């Protein structure tokens, strides 16, 4: 009950200041870092680059530009992580719409005592993004077990980088198999977890996972702009035809390119095979359900 009251208070305060002419959006995938993607192209590997000419590396400019996009599109809540947890807290102090989570790449480096305290203090409301795949570790790696147990204990969602696309010499695509998430959910049956890009390109395995585990969700984040749009639509259509439209959520994964927030929103809005109700589910309703709002 107390959690619902807190979420209601947050939403009321943000919506009162929002542009009421546009329906609200919850962005389930943002980042506060300006360093870790400094060498990444905004169109890696096959995405459209039209209109993307500026990579924002200044921390204040990235924050300000992200907030400008949030105001423009009426984003009322945004899940935020980065390689510096304190920097994410500074973003949350600047704008109460940010929901902070710890980015976890190397589990051995995680201060679980600090994370527990920050959860208890209400500073952390989500676990992740867990990016251990970039360190060669799958989501079911034993080194992440205590992280998952902590999220389950406090009933906060987990955001996991589980996908068959990426980069770097330490990035094993096979360890992005969505079915590996099933082992995590077997050990933590009440855990709520959502996977980046809804497991792209493993559509059959993703459907199997989400059919079996009702607490498994997916975000439509980088996928909305990092691959050609017809490829994104093909994948999204298969997920919708499989009946998973109530567990897909919007996320921009804006990284160093805040303009990508607008591109991601446009990709969803321009999908002619989606009904207005299905779009509202993706933009807001499904995330609200995940957070028990």
Secondary structure, DSSP 8 states (H G I E B T S, - for coil): -HHHHHHHHHHHHHHHTS-TTS--EEEEEEE--SSTTTT--TTTTT---TT------SHHHHHHHHHHHHHHHTEEEEEEE-S-HHHHHHHHHH-TTEEEB--BSSGGG--HHHHHHHHHTTS--BEEEE-GGGGT--TT-GGGHHHHHHHHHHT--EEE---S---STT--GGGG-GGGHHHHHHHSTT--EEEGGGGTT-HHHHHHHHHH-TTEEEEE-THHHHS-HHHHHHHHHHHHHTT-GGGEEE----TT-THHHHHHHHHHHT-TTS-HHHHHIIIIIHHHHHTT-
